[in-house]
Amino acid sequence: MATLTTVVTKIVAGFLTTKFIAIFIGAEGLALIGNLRNFLTAVQSFAKVGLYNGVVKYIGEFKYDVNKLEKTLSTAYYFGFCAMFLISLLCYFNAETINNLLFSERYHYAYVIKVLAIALPFYTLNILVFPS
């Protein structure tokens, strides 16, 4: 029952949010937000580097071998941190270029991409430390 409530709540919230955005900033604003959402999803996927599935697999495999488990987890965290740091730097220092690719030169949202680059390490560490 809790899962049903959660799903229904997410659907209603998504609908209301989209309707609010469409009414107040129009179709063009909705398209810009769609571009930003797609970019965020792609960056988050790259930042996680697919570690979650692999880590879960090896935790199950090595649950009785503490040394192998420790090595696997430390390697995953190190690799995840390096990937996230590299992506954050790329986003931060190429914010203008990313802005032009996502929104065109007419819009100036490079600061949003820079904020994303600063917040990305916290998102990735949260995913690595508290997987859902």
Rosetta constraint file for C-alpha pairs under 8 A:
AtomPair CA 1 CA 5 HARMONIC 6.29 0.50
AtomPair CA 2 CA 6 HARMONIC 6.14 0.50
AtomPair CA 3 CA 7 HARMONIC 6.17 0.50
AtomPair CA 4 CA 8 HARMONIC 6.10 0.50
AtomPair CA 5 CA 9 HARMONIC 5.98 0.50
AtomPair CA 6 CA 10 HARMONIC 6.16 0.50
AtomPair CA 7 CA 11 HARMONIC 6.21 0.50
AtomPair CA 8 CA 12 HARMONIC 6.13 0.50
AtomPair CA 9 CA 13 HARMONIC 5.96 0.50
AtomPair CA 10 CA 14 HARMONIC 5.93 0.50
AtomPair CA 11 CA 15 HARMONIC 6.12 0.50
AtomPair CA 12 CA 16 HARMONIC 6.10 0.50
AtomPair CA 13 CA 17 HARMONIC 5.98 0.50
AtomPair CA 14 CA 18 HARMONIC 6.09 0.50
AtomPair CA 15 CA 19 HARMONIC 6.06 0.50
AtomPair CA 16 CA 20 HARMONIC 5.97 0.50
AtomPair CA 17 CA 21 HARMONIC 6.16 0.50
AtomPair CA 18 CA 22 HARMONIC 6.04 0.50
AtomPair CA 18 CA 30 HARMONIC 7.66 0.50
AtomPair CA 19 CA 23 HARMONIC 6.11 0.50
AtomPair CA 20 CA 24 HARMONIC 6.11 0.50
AtomPair CA 21 CA 25 HARMONIC 5.61 0.50
AtomPair CA 21 CA 26 HARMONIC 6.82 0.50
AtomPair CA 21 CA 29 HARMONIC 7.39 0.50
AtomPair CA 21 CA 30 HARMONIC 6.27 0.50
AtomPair CA 22 CA 26 HARMONIC 4.60 0.50
AtomPair CA 22 CA 27 HARMONIC 5.70 0.50
AtomPair CA 22 CA 29 HARMONIC 7.32 0.50
AtomPair CA 22 CA 30 HARMONIC 5.86 0.50
AtomPair CA 25 CA 29 HARMONIC 5.16 0.50
AtomPair CA 25 CA 30 HARMONIC 7.03 0.50
AtomPair CA 26 CA 30 HARMONIC 6.28 0.50
AtomPair CA 27 CA 31 HARMONIC 6.19 0.50
AtomPair CA 28 CA 32 HARMONIC 6.32 0.50
AtomPair CA 29 CA 33 HARMONIC 6.19 0.50
AtomPair CA 30 CA 34 HARMONIC 6.10 0.50
AtomPair CA 31 CA 35 HARMONIC 6.27 0.50
AtomPair CA 32 CA 36 HARMONIC 6.30 0.50
AtomPair CA 32 CA 102 HARMONIC 7.93 0.50
AtomPair CA 32 CA 103 HARMONIC 6.51 0.50
AtomPair CA 33 CA 37 HARMONIC 6.06 0.50
AtomPair CA 34 CA 38 HARMONIC 6.19 0.50
AtomPair CA 35 CA 39 HARMONIC 6.19 0.50
AtomPair CA 35 CA 102 HARMONIC 6.25 0.50
AtomPair CA 35 CA 103 HARMONIC 7.55 0.50
AtomPair CA 36 CA 40 HARMONIC 6.09 0.50
AtomPair CA 36 CA 102 HARMONIC 7.24 0.50
AtomPair CA 37 CA 41 HARMONIC 6.15 0.50
AtomPair CA 38 CA 42 HARMONIC 6.23 0.50
AtomPair CA 39 CA 43 HARMONIC 6.14 0.50
AtomPair CA 39 CA 102 HARMONIC 7.98 0.50
AtomPair CA 40 CA 44 HARMONIC 5.99 0.50
AtomPair CA 41 CA 45 HARMONIC 6.13 0.50
AtomPair CA 42 CA 46 HARMONIC 6.27 0.50
AtomPair CA 43 CA 47 HARMONIC 5.99 0.50
AtomPair CA 43 CA 87 HARMONIC 7.66 0.50
AtomPair CA 44 CA 48 HARMONIC 6.22 0.50
AtomPair CA 44 CA 120 HARMONIC 7.70 0.50
AtomPair CA 44 CA 124 HARMONIC 7.67 0.50
AtomPair CA 45 CA 49 HARMONIC 6.39 0.50
AtomPair CA 45 CA 50 HARMONIC 7.28 0.50
AtomPair CA 46 CA 50 HARMONIC 7.64 0.50
AtomPair CA 46 CA 83 HARMONIC 7.88 0.50
AtomPair CA 46 CA 84 HARMONIC 7.92 0.50
AtomPair CA 46 CA 87 HARMONIC 7.82 0.50
AtomPair CA 47 CA 80 HARMONIC 7.13 0.50
AtomPair CA 47 CA 83 HARMONIC 6.08 0.50
AtomPair CA 47 CA 84 HARMONIC 4.79 0.50
AtomPair CA 47 CA 87 HARMONIC 6.73 0.50
AtomPair CA 47 CA 120 HARMONIC 7.81 0.50
AtomPair CA 47 CA 124 HARMONIC 6.47 0.50
AtomPair CA 48 CA 52 HARMONIC 7.35 0.50
AtomPair CA 48 CA 80 HARMONIC 6.44 0.50
AtomPair CA 48 CA 83 HARMONIC 7.95 0.50
AtomPair CA 48 CA 84 HARMONIC 7.37 0.50
AtomPair CA 48 CA 124 HARMONIC 6.30 0.50
AtomPair CA 48 CA 127 HARMONIC 7.66 0.50
AtomPair CA 49 CA 80 HARMONIC 6.68 0.50
AtomPair CA 49 CA 83 HARMONIC 7.21 0.50
AtomPair CA 50 CA 54 HARMONIC 7.09 0.50
AtomPair CA 51 CA 55 HARMONIC 5.86 0.50
AtomPair CA 51 CA 76 HARMONIC 6.67 0.50
AtomPair CA 51 CA 80 HARMONIC 7.21 0.50
AtomPair CA 52 CA 56 HARMONIC 6.16 0.50
AtomPair CA 52 CA 128 HARMONIC 7.41 0.50
AtomPair CA 52 CA 131 HARMONIC 7.53 0.50
AtomPair CA 53 CA 57 HARMONIC 6.27 0.50
AtomPair CA 54 CA 58 HARMONIC 6.27 0.50
AtomPair CA 55 CA 59 HARMONIC 5.96 0.50
AtomPair CA 55 CA 72 HARMONIC 7.55 0.50
AtomPair CA 55 CA 73 HARMONIC 7.10 0.50
AtomPair CA 55 CA 76 HARMONIC 7.15 0.50
AtomPair CA 56 CA 60 HARMONIC 6.32 0.50
AtomPair CA 57 CA 61 HARMONIC 6.34 0.50
AtomPair CA 58 CA 62 HARMONIC 5.80 0.50
AtomPair CA 58 CA 63 HARMONIC 7.98 0.50
AtomPair CA 58 CA 69 HARMONIC 7.38 0.50
AtomPair CA 58 CA 72 HARMONIC 7.34 0.50
AtomPair CA 59 CA 63 HARMONIC 5.47 0.50
AtomPair CA 59 CA 69 HARMONIC 6.38 0.50
AtomPair CA 62 CA 66 HARMONIC 7.06 0.50
AtomPair CA 62 CA 68 HARMONIC 6.28 0.50
AtomPair CA 62 CA 69 HARMONIC 5.34 0.50
AtomPair CA 63 CA 69 HARMONIC 6.64 0.50
AtomPair CA 65 CA 69 HARMONIC 6.17 0.50
AtomPair CA 66 CA 70 HARMONIC 5.93 0.50
AtomPair CA 67 CA 71 HARMONIC 6.24 0.50
AtomPair CA 68 CA 72 HARMONIC 6.03 0.50
AtomPair CA 69 CA 73 HARMONIC 6.11 0.50
AtomPair CA 70 CA 74 HARMONIC 6.08 0.50
AtomPair CA 71 CA 75 HARMONIC 6.02 0.50
AtomPair CA 72 CA 76 HARMONIC 6.13 0.50
AtomPair CA 73 CA 77 HARMONIC 6.12 0.50
AtomPair CA 74 CA 78 HARMONIC 6.05 0.50
AtomPair CA 75 CA 79 HARMONIC 5.98 0.50
AtomPair CA 76 CA 80 HARMONIC 5.91 0.50
AtomPair CA 77 CA 81 HARMONIC 5.95 0.50
AtomPair CA 77 CA 128 HARMONIC 7.13 0.50
AtomPair CA 78 CA 82 HARMONIC 6.18 0.50
AtomPair CA 79 CA 83 HARMONIC 6.16 0.50
AtomPair CA 80 CA 84 HARMONIC 6.02 0.50
AtomPair CA 80 CA 124 HARMONIC 7.76 0.50
AtomPair CA 80 CA 128 HARMONIC 7.94 0.50
AtomPair CA 81 CA 85 HARMONIC 5.98 0.50
AtomPair CA 81 CA 121 HARMONIC 7.73 0.50
AtomPair CA 81 CA 124 HARMONIC 7.85 0.50
AtomPair CA 81 CA 125 HARMONIC 7.64 0.50
AtomPair CA 82 CA 86 HARMONIC 6.14 0.50
AtomPair CA 83 CA 87 HARMONIC 6.18 0.50
AtomPair CA 84 CA 88 HARMONIC 6.01 0.50
AtomPair CA 84 CA 120 HARMONIC 7.14 0.50
AtomPair CA 84 CA 121 HARMONIC 6.10 0.50
AtomPair CA 84 CA 124 HARMONIC 6.84 0.50
AtomPair CA 85 CA 89 HARMONIC 6.21 0.50
AtomPair CA 85 CA 121 HARMONIC 6.77 0.50
AtomPair CA 86 CA 90 HARMONIC 6.19 0.50
AtomPair CA 87 CA 91 HARMONIC 6.09 0.50
AtomPair CA 87 CA 117 HARMONIC 7.69 0.50
AtomPair CA 88 CA 92 HARMONIC 6.03 0.50
AtomPair CA 88 CA 116 HARMONIC 7.96 0.50
AtomPair CA 88 CA 117 HARMONIC 4.50 0.50
AtomPair CA 88 CA 118 HARMONIC 6.76 0.50
AtomPair CA 88 CA 120 HARMONIC 6.40 0.50
AtomPair CA 88 CA 121 HARMONIC 7.24 0.50
AtomPair CA 89 CA 93 HARMONIC 6.03 0.50
AtomPair CA 89 CA 117 HARMONIC 6.93 0.50
AtomPair CA 90 CA 94 HARMONIC 5.82 0.50
AtomPair CA 91 CA 95 HARMONIC 5.55 0.50
AtomPair CA 91 CA 98 HARMONIC 7.52 0.50
AtomPair CA 91 CA 113 HARMONIC 6.64 0.50
AtomPair CA 91 CA 114 HARMONIC 6.69 0.50
AtomPair CA 91 CA 116 HARMONIC 7.90 0.50
AtomPair CA 91 CA 117 HARMONIC 5.58 0.50
AtomPair CA 92 CA 113 HARMONIC 6.80 0.50
AtomPair CA 92 CA 114 HARMONIC 4.78 0.50
AtomPair CA 92 CA 117 HARMONIC 5.34 0.50
AtomPair CA 92 CA 118 HARMONIC 7.58 0.50
AtomPair CA 93 CA 114 HARMONIC 7.96 0.50
AtomPair CA 94 CA 98 HARMONIC 6.17 0.50
AtomPair CA 95 CA 99 HARMONIC 5.93 0.50
AtomPair CA 95 CA 110 HARMONIC 4.98 0.50
AtomPair CA 95 CA 111 HARMONIC 7.40 0.50
AtomPair CA 95 CA 113 HARMONIC 5.66 0.50
AtomPair CA 95 CA 114 HARMONIC 6.16 0.50
AtomPair CA 96 CA 100 HARMONIC 6.24 0.50
AtomPair CA 96 CA 110 HARMONIC 5.28 0.50
AtomPair CA 97 CA 101 HARMONIC 6.26 0.50
AtomPair CA 98 CA 102 HARMONIC 6.05 0.50
AtomPair CA 98 CA 110 HARMONIC 7.52 0.50
AtomPair CA 98 CA 113 HARMONIC 7.78 0.50
AtomPair CA 99 CA 103 HARMONIC 5.65 0.50
AtomPair CA 99 CA 104 HARMONIC 6.77 0.50
AtomPair CA 99 CA 105 HARMONIC 7.45 0.50
AtomPair CA 99 CA 107 HARMONIC 7.67 0.50
AtomPair CA 99 CA 108 HARMONIC 6.90 0.50
AtomPair CA 99 CA 109 HARMONIC 6.07 0.50
AtomPair CA 99 CA 110 HARMONIC 5.38 0.50
AtomPair CA 99 CA 113 HARMONIC 7.46 0.50
AtomPair CA 100 CA 104 HARMONIC 4.32 0.50
AtomPair CA 100 CA 105 HARMONIC 4.98 0.50
AtomPair CA 100 CA 107 HARMONIC 7.79 0.50
AtomPair CA 103 CA 107 HARMONIC 6.03 0.50
AtomPair CA 103 CA 109 HARMONIC 7.99 0.50
AtomPair CA 109 CA 113 HARMONIC 6.92 0.50
AtomPair CA 110 CA 114 HARMONIC 6.28 0.50
AtomPair CA 111 CA 115 HARMONIC 6.16 0.50
AtomPair CA 112 CA 116 HARMONIC 6.21 0.50
AtomPair CA 113 CA 117 HARMONIC 6.19 0.50
AtomPair CA 114 CA 118 HARMONIC 6.32 0.50
AtomPair CA 115 CA 119 HARMONIC 6.11 0.50
AtomPair CA 116 CA 120 HARMONIC 5.80 0.50
AtomPair CA 117 CA 121 HARMONIC 7.66 0.50
AtomPair CA 119 CA 123 HARMONIC 6.46 0.50
AtomPair CA 120 CA 124 HARMONIC 6.14 0.50
AtomPair CA 121 CA 125 HARMONIC 6.03 0.50
AtomPair CA 122 CA 126 HARMONIC 6.02 0.50
AtomPair CA 123 CA 127 HARMONIC 6.31 0.50
AtomPair CA 124 CA 128 HARMONIC 6.17 0.50
AtomPair CA 125 CA 129 HARMONIC 5.93 0.50
AtomPair CA 126 CA 130 HARMONIC 5.54 0.50
AtomPair CA 126 CA 131 HARMONIC 7.42 0.50
AtomPair CA 127 CA 131 HARMONIC 4.98 0.50
AtomPair CA 127 CA 132 HARMONIC 7.51 0.50
